[in-house]
């Protein structure tokens, strides 16, 4: 009997050793994705062990382990292949997601909680707005810690972080006009409009960035004017006796003061800054970013069509065409910084974040507004180049093996990865994908940014996906993740996105709220703060949070369709903006794009693209959500 016990013991020992070796080999962190994971669950190794063999592609389906030298070659697996006679299984099949933590947390959302979060979003806006009006107006911004106003830094003209945005024209009040209507406060909206009419002038010795003045000031004035005068607007009777198009006149005056930026450039690409009184400063540099020069068409185009003057749309569209014609012949990509005189690319990085983001956004939104087929063709070509050269990871968002989809920064000419960081502005892109009908890819990219938010309680300005750590630590209350969350909820009606909104509101209340408003996070890890509340917090972040939880908002019930500008201002998709009082701005030219015509209606809604049976399941399978959480260091 003793020898039998010895044999049984040896067999059990061998089985135990074999199991440990398999776990160490298949799931150990020494052969992980390139990250220093705290735990050993490695879905990539399960992919290698159990995934179906597929033909190799140019990009491959893994990005996170290709981090040495940025060459990103595929490496041969040292794992044994699944035998030909063995049933091949995808790694998601090894997990039962029916009762996991993700399903328990995200698959439903109480009606009472939705009403509570709507009230919290409203209170968040008014806490910031009321304190701005009490302590800061008529200055541009509120310092929420000191409870004081902030204007341009006249003692330090080189402080472009402040002076590019603040022009001594009551920026925060103007930027929040249509948010007041979204919240249903017609009385305060009318009072604010009268304050703007009575107190705001652009005849100021202020040097501002053309892009910021356009999206924050010009866009808001145009939006508020349309809502005041449009008989089909959804917010009820908001006009008042005596209004004589003053907001439109202010918008026109500002646009005229921005026009010198387009003069004296050999390419037609504008200077980045102008002085509102004197024009382009004599010491201006000849460099500008793609987004800054190429994101003027929505506001300038609407203004032209409202007043019947083609000048503004002409200069904005000429700048877009000039940038488009400078794209790489090899990849179809654009860089992020260009010389406006020579047309040479100073910055050759192509990505979806700072310096590039709204250029792509406005190609699609310009088409939706104006119906110009050229805008659609440019967007489709740009989107195809983005998918071909910036996208890494597995082919499908919700199926298959490999790393989740991610869009990286690449060299515009070669398509090779230039660095291992992405920035928070890129979080807008899922929302743009929703507008383009690519909801599945939007779901995946949004989940990645949401995981970063959950880890830090904010989005760091730059996040290094190789190091699992911020490269630039501050968070200025940006709206991009909230915007994409709102648009994905409208497209899917999945309660998951309501939970995302809860997390964002709770984080802002816990980490950013101070004595007189909400402050920029100087460091997303230690939660130290800067005494600044940028205007987009009220004009965008609070607006999208409120709309996320307000199912019955007039915007959602209106028969008319609306889009949001890149600053979150509401403009209708209206037939009058598709009609011009002038001939074509650009006649047909040799080399014009000949891509396919759009096969959808101008005003099509993508809100029913997700099958009904998926609306109350997770938008992304639990195993993939766990994979993303693991990637950003949540466990």
For each residue, the residues with C-beta under 8 A, 3 or more apart:
1: 4 5
2: 5 6
3: 6 7
4: 1 7 8
5: 1 2 8 9
6: 2 3 9 10
7: 3 4 10 11
8: 4 5 11 12
9: 5 6 12 13
10: 6 7 13 14
11: 7 8 14 15
12: 8 9 15 16
13: 9 10 16 17
14: 10 11 17 18
15: 11 12 18 19
16: 12 13 19 20
17: 13 14 20 21
18: 14 15 21 22
19: 15 16 22 23
20: 16 17 23 24
21: 17 18 24 25
22: 18 19 25 26
23: 19 20 26 27 28 40
24: 20 21 27 28
25: 21 22 28 31 79
26: 22 23 42 45 46 49 79
27: 23 24 40 41 42 45 46
28: 23 24 25 31 32 40 42 45
29: 32 36 37 39 40 42
30:
31: 25 28 42 45 78
32: 28 29 35 36 37 42 44 45 65
33: 37 42 44 62 64 65 403 631
34: 64 65 66 67 466
35: 32 64 466 468 631 633
36: 29 32 468
37: 29 32 33 40 42 630 633
38: 633 635
39: 29 630 635
40: 23 27 28 29 37
41: 27 626 630
42: 26 27 28 29 31 32 33 37 45 46
43: 46 47 91 623 626 627 630
44: 32 33 47 48 62 64 65 402 403
45: 26 27 28 31 32 42 48 49 79
46: 26 27 42 43 49 50 51 91 94 401
47: 43 44 50 51 91 401 402
48: 44 45 51 77 79
49: 26 45 46 79 80 82
50: 46 47 82 88 89 90 91 94
51: 46 47 48 54 88 90 91 400 401
52: 88 90 401
53: 81
54: 51
55:
56: 60 74
57: 60 61 395
58:
59: 391 392
60: 56 57 63 66 72 74 402
61: 57 393 394 395 400 401 402 403
62: 33 44 65 66 74 392 393 402 403
63: 60 66 72 392 393 403 406 408
64: 33 34 35 44 67 403 465 466 631
65: 32 33 34 44 62 403
66: 34 60 62 63 71 72 73
67: 34 64 70 420 466
68: 71
69:
70: 67 416 417 418 419 420
71: 66 68 416
72: 60 63 66 416 417
73: 66
74: 56 60 62
75:
76:
77: 48
78: 31
79: 25 26 45 48 49
80: 49
81: 53
82: 49 50 86 88
83: 86
84:
85:
86: 82 83
87:
88: 50 51 52 82
89: 50 93 94
90: 50 51 52 93 399 400 401
91: 43 46 47 50 51 94 95 401 623
92: 95 621 623 624
93: 89 90
94: 46 50 89 91
95: 91 92 100 622 623 626
96: 99 100
97: 100 102 103 618 621 622 623
98: 103
99: 96 103 104
100: 95 96 97 103 104 622
101: 104 105
102: 97 105 106 618 622 625 626
103: 97 98 99 100 106 107 617 618 622
104: 99 100 101 107
105: 101 102 499
106: 102 103 495 496 499 618
107: 103 104 495 496 616 617 618
108: 495 616
109: 113 114 495 498 499
110: 113 114
111: 114 115
112: 115 116
113: 109 110 116 117 502
114: 109 110 111 117 118 498 549 551
115: 111 112 118 119 549
116: 112 113 119 120
117: 113 114 120 121 498 501 502 505 549
118: 114 115 121 122 546 549 550
119: 115 116 122 123
120: 116 117 123 124 505 509
121: 117 118 124 125 505 542 545 546 548 549
122: 118 119 125 126 183 546
123: 119 120 126 127
124: 120 121 127 128 505 508 509 518 542 545
125: 121 122 128 129 179 183 538 542 543 546
126: 122 123 129 130
127: 123 124 130 131 513 517 518
128: 124 125 131 132 142 144 517 518 533 537 538 542
129: 125 126 132 133 176 538
130: 126 127 133 134
131: 127 128 134 135 136 142 144 147 516 517
132: 128 129 135 136 137 141 142 172 173 517 533 538
133: 129 130 136 137 173
134: 130 131 137
135: 131 132 142 147 148 149 516
136: 131 132 133 139 140 141 142 143 148 149 150 172
137: 132 133 134 149 170 172 173 195
138: 149 170 173 199
139: 136 149 150 151 168 170
140: 136 149 150 151 152 165 166 167 168 169 170 171 172 535
141: 132 136 149 150 151 166 171 172 532 533 534 535
142: 128 131 132 135 136 147 148 149 150 172 516 517 533
143: 136 146 147 148 149 150 516 531 532 533
144: 128 131 147 514 515 516 517 518 519 531 532 533
145: 514 515 516 519 529 531
146: 143 516 531
147: 131 135 142 143 144 515 516
148: 135 136 142 143
149: 135 136 137 138 139 140 141 142 143
150: 136 139 140 141 142 143 162 166 532
151: 139 140 141 154 166 168
152: 140 162 163 166 167 168 206
153: 156 157 159 162 163 166
154: 151 157
155:
156: 153 159
157: 153 154 163 207
158:
159: 153 156 162 163
160: 163 164 209
161: 164
162: 150 152 153 159 165 166
163: 152 153 157 159 160 166 206 207 208
164: 160 161 208 209 212 273
165: 140 162 171 208 209 212 216 534 535
166: 140 141 150 151 152 153 162 163 171 206 208
167: 140 152 171 202 204 206 208 213 217 276
168: 139 140 151 152 204 206
169: 140 174 200 201 202 204 206 217
170: 137 138 139 140 173 174 195 196 199 200
171: 140 141 165 166 167 174 175 216 217 535
172: 132 136 137 140 141 142 175 176 535 538
173: 132 133 137 138 170 176 177 192 195 196
174: 169 170 171 177 196 200 216 217 220 221
175: 171 172 216 217 220 535 536 538 539 567
176: 129 172 173 179 180 192 220 535 538 539
177: 173 174 180 181 189 192 193 196 220 221 223 224
178: 181 182 220 223 224 227 539 543 569 570
179: 125 176 182 183 538 539 542 543 568
180: 176 177 183 185 186 188 189 192
181: 177 178 184 185 186 189 227 235 238 570
182: 178 179 543 546 547 553 555 570
183: 122 125 179 180 546
184: 181 235
185: 180 181 188 189
186: 180 181 189 190 235 236 237 238
187: 190 191
188: 180 185 191 192
189: 177 180 181 185 186 192 193 224 238
190: 186 187 193 194 238 240
191: 187 188 194 195
192: 173 176 177 180 188 189 195 196
193: 177 189 190 196 197 224 228 240 243 247
194: 190 191 197 198 240
195: 137 170 173 191 192 198 199
196: 170 173 174 177 192 193 199 200 221 247 250
197: 193 194 200 246 247 250
198: 194 195
199: 138 170 195 196
200: 169 170 174 196 197 250
201: 169 204
202: 167 169 250 253 254 257 276
203: 276 277
204: 167 168 169 201 276 277
205: 275 276 277 278
206: 152 163 166 167 168 169 275 276 277
207: 157 163 273 274 275 276 281
208: 163 164 165 166 167 212 213 273 274 276
209: 160 164 165 212 213 272 273 292
210: 213 214 258 261 270 271 272 273 274 292 296
211: 214 215 272 291 292 293 295 296
212: 164 165 208 209 215 216
213: 167 208 209 210 216 217 218 254 258
214: 210 211 217 218 219 258 295 296 299 300
215: 211 212 218 219 295 299 358 565 566 567
216: 165 171 174 175 212 213 219 220 535 536 539 567
217: 167 169 171 174 175 213 214 220 221 254
218: 213 214 215 221 222 251 254 255 258 299 300 303
219: 214 215 216 222 223 298 299 565 567 569
220: 174 175 176 177 178 216 217 223 224 539 567 569
221: 174 177 196 217 218 224 225 247 248 250 251 254
222: 218 219 225 226 247 248 251 299 302 303 306 569 571
223: 177 178 219 220 226 227 565 569 570 571
224: 177 178 189 193 220 221 227 228 247
225: 221 222 228 229 245 247 248 251 306
226: 222 223 229 230 233 571 572
227: 178 181 223 224 230 233 235 238 570
228: 193 224 225 238 239 240 243 247
229: 225 226 239 243 245
230: 226 227 233 572 574
231:
232: 560 572
233: 226 227 230 238 572
234: 554 555 557 558 560
235: 181 184 186 227 238 554
236: 186 554
237: 186
238: 181 186 189 190 227 228 233 235
239: 228 229 243
240: 190 193 194 228 243
241:
242:
243: 193 228 229 239 240 246
244:
245: 225 229 248 249
246: 197 243 249 250
247: 193 196 197 221 222 224 225 228 250 251
248: 221 222 225 245 251 252 306 307
249: 245 246 252 253
250: 196 197 200 202 221 246 247 253 254
251: 218 221 222 225 247 248 254 255 303
252: 248 249 255 256 303 307
253: 202 249 250 256 257
254: 202 213 217 218 221 250 251 257 258 276
255: 218 251 252 258 259 300 303 312
256: 252 253 259
257: 202 253 254 260 274 276 277
258: 210 213 214 218 254 255 261 274
259: 255 256 262 263 311 312 315
260: 257 263 271 274 279 280
261: 210 258 270 271 272 273 274 280
262: 259 265 268 270 271 315 318 319
263: 259 260 279 280
264: 280
265: 262 268 269 270 271 340 341
266: 340 341 342 343
267: 322 338 340 341 342 343
268: 262 265 315 318 319 321 322
269: 265 288 293 319 322 323 338 340 343
270: 210 261 262 265 288 293 296 315 319 340
271: 210 260 261 262 265 274 280 284 286 288 340
272: 209 210 211 261 284 285 287 288 289 292 293
273: 164 207 208 209 210 261 280 281 284
274: 207 208 210 257 258 260 261 271 279 280 281
275: 205 206 207 278 279 280 281
276: 167 202 203 204 205 206 207 208 254 257
277: 203 204 205 206 257
278: 205 275 281
279: 260 263 274 275
280: 260 261 263 264 271 273 274 275 284
281: 207 273 274 275 278 284
282:
283:
284: 271 272 273 280 281
285: 272
286: 271 339 340 341 342
287: 272 337 338 339 340 346
288: 269 270 271 272 292 293 337 338 340
289: 272 292 293 336 337 338 347 354 355 356
290: 293 294 323 334 335 336 337 338 355 356 359
291: 211 294 295 336 354 355 356 357 358 359
292: 209 210 211 272 288 289 295 355
293: 211 269 270 272 288 289 290 296 319 323 338 340
294: 290 291 297 319 320 323 358 359 362
295: 211 214 215 291 292 298 358 359 361 362 566
296: 210 211 214 270 293 299 300 316 319 362
297: 294 300 301 313 316 317 320 362 366 375
298: 219 295 301 302 362 365 366 369 565 566 571
299: 214 215 218 219 222 296 302 303 565
300: 214 218 255 296 297 303 304 312 313 315 316
301: 297 298 304 305 312 313 316 317 366 369 370 577
302: 222 298 299 305 306 369 571 577
303: 218 222 251 252 255 299 300 306 307 309 312 313
304: 300 301 307 308 309 310 311 312 313 314
305: 301 302 308 313 370 576 577 579 580 581
306: 222 225 248 302 303
307: 248 252 303 304
308: 304 305 581
309: 303 304 312
310: 304 313 314 580 581 582 585
311: 259 304 314 315
312: 255 259 300 301 303 304 309 315 316
313: 297 300 301 303 304 305 310 316 317 585
314: 304 310 311 317 318 585
315: 259 262 268 270 300 311 312 318 319
316: 296 297 300 301 312 313 319 320
317: 297 301 313 314 320 321 585 586
318: 262 268 314 315 321 322 585 586
319: 262 268 269 270 293 294 296 315 316 322 323
320: 294 297 316 317 323 324 359 362 363 378
321: 268 317 318 324 325 586
322: 267 268 269 318 319 325 326 343
323: 269 290 293 294 319 320 326 327 334 338 359
324: 320 321 327 334 378
325: 321 322
326: 322 323 334 338 343 345
327: 323 324 331 332 333 334 385 412
328: 331 332 333 334 412 413
329:
330: 413 414 415
331: 327 328 350 385 388 389 412 413 414 415
332: 327 328 381 382 384 385 388 389
333: 327 328 350 385 386 389 390 410 412 413 415
334: 290 323 324 326 327 328 350 356 359 382 412
335: 290 338 345 346 347 348 349 350 412
336: 289 290 291 347 348 349 350 351 354 355 356
337: 287 288 289 290 345 346 347 355
338: 267 269 287 288 289 290 293 323 326 335 343 344 345 346 347
339: 286 287 342 343 344 345 346
340: 265 266 267 269 270 271 286 287 288 293 343
341: 265 266 267 286
342: 266 267 286 339
343: 266 267 269 322 326 338 339 340
344: 338 339
345: 326 335 337 338 339 348 412
346: 287 335 337 338 339
347: 289 335 336 337 338 355
348: 335 336 345 411 412 413
349: 335 336 355 409 410 411 412 418 419
350: 331 333 334 335 336 356 389 390 409 410 411 412
351: 336 355 356 390 407 408 409 410 422 423 426
352: 356 357 360 386 390 407 422 425 426 429
353: 356 357 409 422 423 424 425 426
354: 289 291 336 357 423 425
355: 289 290 291 292 336 337 347 349 351
356: 289 290 291 334 336 350 351 352 353 359 360
357: 291 352 353 354 360 361 425 426 428 429 566
358: 215 291 294 295 361 362 428 566
359: 290 291 294 295 320 323 334 356 362 363
360: 352 356 357 363 364 379 382 383 386 429 432
361: 295 357 358 364 365 428 432 566
362: 294 295 296 297 298 320 358 359 365 366 566
363: 320 359 360 366 367 375 376 378 379 382
364: 360 361 367 368 375 376 379 432 435 436
365: 298 361 362 368 369 435 563 565
366: 297 298 301 362 363 369 370 372 375
367: 363 364 370 371 372 373 375 376 379 598
368: 364 365 435 563 573 602 603
369: 298 301 302 365 366 563 571 573 577 578
370: 301 305 366 367 375 577 578
371: 367 578 602
372: 366 367 375 376
373: 367 376 377 597 598
374: 377 378 586 592 593
375: 297 363 364 366 367 370 372 378 379
376: 363 364 367 372 373 379 380 598
377: 373 374 380 381 593 594 595
378: 320 324 363 374 375 381 382 593
379: 360 363 364 367 375 376 382 383 436
380: 376 377 383 384 595 596 598
381: 332 377 378 384 385 593 595
382: 332 334 360 363 378 379 385 386
383: 360 379 380 386 387 436
384: 332 380 381 387 388
385: 327 331 332 333 381 382 388 389 390
386: 333 352 360 382 383 389 390 391 407
387: 383 384 390 391
388: 331 332 384 385 391 415
389: 331 332 333 350 385 386 410 415
390: 333 350 351 352 385 386 387 407 408 409 410
391: 59 386 387 388 405 406 407
392: 59 62 63 403 405 406 407 408 417
393: 61 62 63 402 403 404 405 406 444
394: 61 397 399 400 401 402 403 404 405
395: 57 61 400 402
396: 399 400 440
397: 394 404 405 440 441 443 444 620 624
398: 440 443 444 620 621 624
399: 90 394 396
400: 51 61 90 394 395 396
401: 46 47 51 52 61 90 91 394
402: 44 47 60 61 62 393 394 395
403: 33 44 61 62 63 64 65 392 393 394 406 627 631
404: 393 394 397 444 447 448 624 627 628 631
405: 391 392 393 394 397 441 444 445
406: 63 391 392 393 403 422 445 448 465
407: 351 352 386 390 391 392 422 426 429 445
408: 63 351 390 392 417 420 422
409: 349 350 351 353 390 417 418 419 421 422
410: 333 349 350 351 389 390 414 415 416 417 418
411: 348 349 350 414 415 416 418
412: 327 328 331 333 334 335 345 348 349 350
413: 328 330 331 333 348
414: 330 331 410 411
415: 330 331 333 388 389 410 411
416: 70 71 72 410 411
417: 70 72 392 408 409 410 420
418: 70 349 409 410 411
419: 70 349 409
420: 67 70 408 417 464 465 466 467
421: 409 462 463 464 465 471
422: 351 352 353 406 407 408 409 426 462 463 465
423: 351 353 354 426 461 462 463 472
424: 353 427 449 459 460 461 462 463 475 478 480 481
425: 352 353 354 357 428 478 480
426: 351 352 353 357 407 422 423 429 449 480
427: 424 430 446 449 459 478 480 481 484
428: 357 358 361 425 431 432 480 483 484 566
429: 352 357 360 407 426 432 433 442 445 484
430: 427 433 434 441 442 443 445 446 449 484 487 488
431: 428 434 435 442 480 483 484 486 487 488
432: 360 361 364 428 429 435 436
433: 429 430 436 438 439 441 442 445
434: 430 431 437 438 439 442 484 487 488 490 491 606
435: 364 365 368 431 432 487 563 606
436: 364 379 383 432 433
437: 434 600 606 609
438: 433 434 441 442
439: 433 434 442 443 488 491 492 606 609 610
440: 396 397 398 443 444
441: 397 405 430 433 438 444 445
442: 429 430 431 433 434 438 439 445 446 484 487 488 491
443: 397 398 430 439 440 446 447 488 492 619 620
444: 393 397 398 404 405 440 441 447 448 620 624
445: 405 406 407 429 430 433 441 442 448 449
446: 427 430 442 443 449 450 481 484 485 488
447: 404 443 444 450 451 619 620 624 625 628
448: 404 406 444 445 451 452 628 631 632
449: 424 426 427 430 445 446 452 453 459 481 484
450: 446 447 453 454 481 485 500 503
451: 447 448 454 455 625 628 629 631 632 634
452: 448 449 455 456 459 460 463 632
453: 449 450 456 457 458 459 481 503 504 507
454: 450 451 457 503 629 634
455: 451 452 632 633 634
456: 452 453 459 460 470 524 525
457: 453 454 507 510 511 524 527
458: 453 475 507 511 512 521 524
459: 424 427 449 452 453 456 463 475 478 480 481 524
460: 424 452 456 463 470 471 472 473 474 475 524
461: 423 424 470 472 473 474 475 476
462: 421 422 423 424 470 471 472
463: 421 422 423 424 452 459 460 469 470 471
464: 420 421 467 468 469 470 471
465: 64 406 420 421 422 468 631
466: 34 35 64 67 420
467: 420 464 471
468: 35 36 464 465 631 632 633
469: 463 464
470: 456 460 461 462 463 464 473 524 525
471: 421 460 462 463 464 467
472: 423 460 461 462
473: 460 461 470 522 523 524 525
474: 460 461 520 521 522 523 524 530
475: 424 458 459 460 461 478 520 521 524
476: 461 520 521 530 532 534
477: 508 512 518 520 521 533 534 536 537 541
478: 424 425 427 459 475 481 536 541
479: 482 483 536 537 540 541 543 544 568
480: 424 425 426 427 428 431 459 483 484
481: 424 427 446 449 450 453 459 478 484 485 504
482: 479 485 486 501 504 540 541 544 545 548
483: 428 431 479 480 486 487 540 544 564 568
484: 427 428 429 430 431 434 442 446 449 480 481 487 488
485: 446 450 481 482 488 489 497 500 501 504 544 548
486: 431 482 483 489 490 497 501 544 545 547 548
487: 430 431 434 435 442 483 484 490 491
488: 430 431 434 439 442 443 446 484 485 491 492 494 497 619
489: 485 486 492 493 494 497 498 501 548
490: 434 486 487 493 556 607
491: 434 439 442 487 488 606 607 609 610
492: 439 443 488 489 497 610 614 615 619
493: 489 490 607 610 615
494: 488 489 497 610 614 615 616 617 618 619
495: 106 107 108 109 498 499 616
496: 106 107 499 500 618 619
497: 485 486 488 489 492 494 500 501 548 619
498: 109 114 117 489 495 501 502 548 549
499: 105 106 109 495 496 502 503
500: 450 485 496 497 503 504
501: 117 482 485 486 489 497 498 504 505 545 548 549
502: 113 117 498 499 505 506
503: 450 453 454 499 500 506 507
504: 453 481 482 485 500 501 507 508 545
505: 117 120 121 124 501 502 508 509 545
506: 502 503 509 510
507: 453 457 458 503 504 510 511 512
508: 124 477 504 505 511 512 513 518 541
509: 120 124 505 506 512 513
510: 457 506 507 513
511: 457 458 507 508 521 527
512: 458 477 507 508 509 518 519 520 521 529
513: 127 508 509 510 517 518 519
514: 144 145 517 518 519 529
515: 144 145 147
516: 131 135 142 143 144 145 146 147
517: 127 128 131 132 142 144 513 514 533
518: 124 127 128 144 477 508 512 513 514 533 537
519: 144 145 512 513 514 529 530 531 532 533
520: 474 475 476 477 512 529 530 531 532 533 534
521: 458 474 475 476 477 511 512 524 527 528 529 530
522: 473 474 528 529 530
523: 473 474 526 527 528
524: 456 457 458 459 460 470 473 474 475 521 527
525: 456 470 473
526: 523
527: 457 511 521 523 524
528: 521 522 523
529: 145 512 514 519 520 521 522
530: 474 476 519 520 521 522
531: 143 144 145 146 519 520
532: 141 143 144 150 476 519 520
533: 128 132 141 142 143 144 477 517 518 519 520 537 538
534: 141 165 476 477 520 537
535: 140 141 165 171 172 175 176 216 538 539
536: 175 216 477 478 479 539 540 541 567 568
537: 128 477 479 518 533 534 540 541 542
538: 125 128 129 132 172 175 176 179 533 535 541 542 543
539: 175 176 178 179 216 220 535 536 542 543 567 568 569
540: 479 482 483 536 537 543 544 567 568
541: 477 478 479 482 508 536 537 538 544 545
542: 121 124 125 128 179 537 538 539 545 546
543: 125 178 179 182 479 538 539 540 546 547 568
544: 479 482 483 485 486 540 541 547 548 568
545: 121 124 482 486 501 504 505 541 542 548 549
546: 118 121 122 125 182 183 542 543 549 550 553
547: 182 486 543 544 550 553 555 556
548: 121 482 485 486 489 497 498 501 544 545
549: 114 115 117 118 121 498 501 545 546
550: 118 546 547 553 556
551: 114 556
552: 556 557
553: 182 546 547 550 556 557
554: 234 235 236 557 558
555: 182 234 547 558 562 570
556: 490 547 550 551 552 553
557: 234 552 553 554
558: 234 554 555 561 562
559:
560: 232 234 572 573 574
561: 558 572 573 603 605
562: 555 558 570 571 572 573
563: 365 368 369 435 570 571 573
564: 483 568 569 570 571
565: 215 219 223 298 299 365 568 569 571
566: 215 295 298 357 358 361 362 428
567: 175 215 216 219 220 536 539 540
568: 179 479 483 536 539 540 543 544 564 565
569: 178 219 220 222 223 539 564 565
570: 178 181 182 223 227 555 562 563 564
571: 222 223 226 298 302 369 562 563 564 565
572: 226 230 232 233 560 561 562 577
573: 368 369 560 561 562 563 577 602 603
574: 230 560 577 578
575: 578 579
576: 305 579
577: 301 302 305 369 370 572 573 574
578: 369 370 371 574 575
579: 305 575 576
580: 305 310 583
581: 305 308 310
582: 310 585
583: 580
584: 587
585: 310 313 314 317 318 582
586: 317 318 321 374 589
587: 584
588: 592
589: 586 592
590:
591:
592: 374 588 589
593: 374 377 378 381
594: 377
595: 377 380 381
596: 380 599
597: 373
598: 367 373 376 380
599: 596
600: 437 604
601: 604
602: 368 371 573
603: 368 561 573
604: 600 601
605: 561 608
606: 434 435 437 439 491 609
607: 490 491 493
608: 605
609: 437 439 491 606
610: 439 491 492 493 494 614 615 619
611: 614 615
612: 615
613: 617
614: 492 494 610 611 617 619
615: 492 493 494 610 611 612
616: 107 108 494 495
617: 103 107 494 613 614
618: 97 102 103 106 107 494 496 621 622 625
619: 443 447 488 492 494 496 497 610 614
620: 397 398 443 444 447 624 625 628
621: 92 97 398 618 624 625
622: 95 97 100 102 103 618 625 626
623: 43 91 92 95 97 626 627
624: 92 397 398 404 444 447 620 621 627 628
625: 102 447 451 618 620 621 622 628 629
626: 41 43 95 102 622 623 629 630
627: 43 403 404 623 624 630 631
628: 404 447 448 451 620 624 625 631 632
629: 451 454 625 626 632 634 635
630: 37 39 41 43 626 627 633 634 635
631: 33 35 64 403 404 448 451 465 468 627 628
632: 448 451 452 455 468 628 629
633: 35 37 38 455 468 630
634: 451 454 455 629 630
635: 38 39 629 630
